[in-house]
Amino acid sequence: MPNAPFPPLEIAVTGIGLISALGESLEATWLRLLAGDSAISLQQPFPELEPRPLAPIGSIPASVKNLATLAAKTAIKDAGLKLPLPDFGVAIGSSRGSQGYWEEVGQLYQKQENNLGEESLPEQLLWLDNLPNAGAIAVARLVGATGPVLAPMGACATGIWAIARACELIETGECFCAIAGAVEAPITPLTLAGFRQMRALAKTGCYPFDRRREGLVLGEGGAIFVLESAELAKSRSARVYGHIKGFAFTADAYHGNVPEPAGKAALTAIRQCLDRSHLSTKDIDYIHAHGTSTKLNDRSEAHLIQMLFPQGVPLSSTKGATGHTLGASGALGAAFCLMALQDGILPPCVGCEEPEFDLDLVRVARRLAVRNALCLSFGFGGQNAAIALGRGRNFGLMIN
């Protein structure tokens, strides 16, 4: 079906809260990323599983609720706002939710049933506080939100999906402002065992688009944004990182964990995103690639970019520095795109030393005046997401 015309988006990003294994703030993460640092190291958080390269935030597995609350607080402060914010919409996603909590509860049940240990179950299982929407509910309680509260879950496309849903809340007039993003705490026994069974886990490190790439590395983290209409941002003289210019989503309808070989739906997502953003491929100055460091994903994504951008465009994947934060990866990528817009510096593709593909890979931080950036996410189940971010028509609001 032909695409319906979309009006230009005028939704501003006025606050960012980011947590990663590189640092517990956007600034700390960004500085280490530009320096080419990596937070990935050999870890064995669970004695029953062999050591693997991972990118944890702390010495124990993180909590989705804690990550969401901390990132939201930081974003709100960064936007120059104060709690409560009852009129705000909330769209916070996660592809794993509180999975680690449920795995612990399951182990306790098993030990109790088999009389293998003295551990007792909590007197009151807080299962309602640990459903898949736990991050969204935690943020809604933090801000006192009484409007729409959404908890998107779309594999690795979750972060971009959450931002898009928040934009739609603003566009439709359901709210003038929203808090959106995604967080992930994927370092759990089941997640590690599952990816190991798929032979998708790396053994030594993460090397996006590199000839020696061997698989993904799980990382903890998340990014949450304050979004508001450009008019409102202007009226309160808010700092604006950039604007959400457009987005698009498609599905392969092909396989549970293998991308469709021709990449037809993924190509459609990128084209629709550009059309809805009123941009051409020549208007894109930087691409934050999904770049998982798996054989299939990187090959498929490289092919898509070569087809759509024959003139070449600088790109990088930051998963060699932060690890793959699964559902939160698109949110982190969007944050790094906004920082590239603001600082005029492209983040490097950490871990890529011997590129396999004929792409303009940013191997070290590169200075470039960025007008528009494209962030891509491709999730299991063939879920494709693309979002365009730019300076916008009222870029004069920017404060460097």
KAKA-V668072 format. One line per field, one symbol per residue. phi: phi as a letter, one per 30 degrees, with the letter a starting at -180 (. if undefined). psi: psi as a letter, one per 20 degrees, with the letter a starting at -180 (. if undefined). burial: + if it has 16 or more other ideal C-beta (glycine too) atoms within 10 Angstrom, else -. A space follows every 10 residues. Layout:
phi->???
psi->???
burial->???
//
This chain:
phi->.ddddcdedb ccccabbbbb ddlcaddddd dddddidbcd adbbdbddcd dbdbbddbdb edcddddddd ddeddddddi cbddbddddb bccadchcee dddddddded dddchcacdc deebdddddb decedddddd decidccdbc bdbbhddedd dddddddddd ddidacbacb lababddbed ddddddddic ddcblcbeic dcebkdbdbc llbbbccade ddeddchddb dlbdclaabb bdhbadbbdd ediddddddd ddddddchbc ddddcaccdd hdiceddddd dddeddddbd diadbaccdd ccicchdcdd dddddddddd ddcibcdddd jccbedcdbd dddbebdadc cbbbccbbce iiccbbbcba didcddddbd
psi->qqpqppqppm pqoiqppppr ihqkrggggg ghghijqpjp rpqmiohiqq qqprmqgaiq qrpggggggg hgggggghik rqqrmhjqqp norpihclhh ghhgghhggg hghjlirjpq qqhoolhhjk rhjggghghg hgikpjbpoq mqolcijggh gggghhhhhg hijhqhqqpq bqqpmjnqgg gghghghiki pqhhapmpjq hjqirrppqq arppqpqrqh gggghjlqpo haqohrrqpr qhlgqhjpqp gikghggggg ghggghilqr hiipiqpoqg mijqggghgg ggggghghmh iqpprqpjhi girokdhihh ggggghghhh ggikppqqnp iohnphqmqm pohqppppop gqqppqporq jkopqpppqr hrhliiipo.
burial->--------++ ++++++++++ ++++++--++ -+++-+-+++ --+-++---- -++++++--- +++++-++++ ++++++-++- +---+--+++ ++++++++++ +-+-+--+-- ---------- ---------+ -+++++++++ -++-+-++++ ++++++++++ ++++++++++ ----+-++++ +++++++++- ++--+----+ ++--++++++ --++++++++ ++++++++++ --++---+++ ++++++++++ ++------++ --+-++++++ ++++-++-+- ---+++++++ ++++--++++ +++++--++- --++++++++ ++++++++++ ++++++++++ ++--++++++ ++--+++-++ ++--++---+ ++++++++++ -+++++++++ ++----+---
//
